[in-house]
Amino acid sequence: MPPNGTRCPADRAHPRSAALDVTRHNGFKAWKQQIGYRRSLAERAMGRVKAISGDCLQARSWKSQVSECYLRIAIMNRMTKLGMPLSKAIYR
């Protein structure tokens, strides 16, 4: 609902209302496929980071916490890169 308390006209439905209509008629899974929902990938990545380095930051100051986050992500990226297979295109 807009801030002034009025409803949107029928020809201009709010995007959230359209998403709710799709999930109501087709289901949540169909809605995720339709819009390319990718949140689960980000949640999975953060789960891996927390599993390896812990849930809490050790640094106390904001600047040090930012550095610690960058370091954790760099470590995760390095580990991911090490586990990726090397592949080459084979031309025939």
C-alpha positions in Angstrom: 0.0 0.0 0.0 1.4 3.4 -0.9 2.5 5.7 2.1 -0.6 7.9 1.8 -2.9 4.9 2.6 -4.5 4.6 -0.9 -4.5 1.4 -2.9 -2.8 1.0 -6.3 -5.2 1.1 -9.2 -6.2 -2.3 -10.6 -4.1 -1.7 -13.8 -1.0 -0.9 -11.7 -0.7 -3.7 -9.2 2.2 -3.6 -6.8 5.0 -6.1 -7.8 4.7 -7.8 -4.4 1.0 -8.4 -5.1 1.8 -9.9 -8.5 4.4 -12.2 -6.9 1.8 -13.3 -4.3 -0.7 -14.1 -7.0 1.8 -16.3 -8.9 2.8 -18.2 -5.7 -0.9 -18.6 -4.8 -1.8 -20.1 -8.2 1.4 -21.9 -9.3 3.3 -22.5 -6.0 6.5 -21.1 -4.5 8.8 -23.3 -6.5 7.3 -22.2 -9.8 7.7 -18.6 -8.8 11.4 -19.1 -7.9 12.0 -20.7 -11.3 10.1 -17.9 -13.1 12.1 -15.0 -11.7 15.5 -16.8 -11.3 15.5 -16.8 -7.5 19.1 -17.2 -6.4 19.0 -16.4 -2.7 19.7 -20.0 -1.7 23.1 -19.8 -3.4 24.1 -16.9 -1.3 22.8 -18.5 1.9 24.8 -21.7 1.0 28.0 -19.6 0.5 27.6 -17.8 3.8 26.9 -21.1 5.5 30.2 -22.5 4.2 32.1 -19.3 5.3 30.6 -19.6 8.8 31.3 -23.4 9.0 35.0 -22.8 8.2 35.7 -19.6 10.1 33.0 -19.5 12.8 29.9 -17.5 13.4 31.4 -14.5 15.2 34.0 -12.0 14.3 37.0 -11.7 16.6 37.9 -8.1 15.8 36.5 -5.3 17.9 36.8 -2.2 15.8 34.7 -1.7 12.7 37.8 -1.3 10.4 39.3 -4.5 11.8 35.9 -6.4 11.4 35.8 -5.3 7.7 39.3 -6.5 7.2 38.5 -9.8 8.9 35.4 -10.3 6.6 37.6 -9.7 3.5 40.2 -12.1 4.8 37.5 -14.8 5.4 36.1 -14.4 2.0 39.6 -14.5 0.4 40.3 -17.7 2.2 37.0 -19.2 1.1 37.7 -18.1 -2.5 41.1 -19.7 -2.4 39.8 -23.0 -1.1 37.0 -23.0 -3.7 39.6 -22.3 -6.5 41.8 -25.2 -5.3 38.8 -27.5 -5.5 37.7 -26.5 -9.0 38.7 -28.9 -11.8 41.0 -27.7 -14.6 39.4 -28.1 -17.9 40.4 -27.3 -21.5 38.3 -27.1 -24.7 39.1 -29.9 -27.0 38.8 -29.0 -30.7 38.2 -31.7 -33.2 
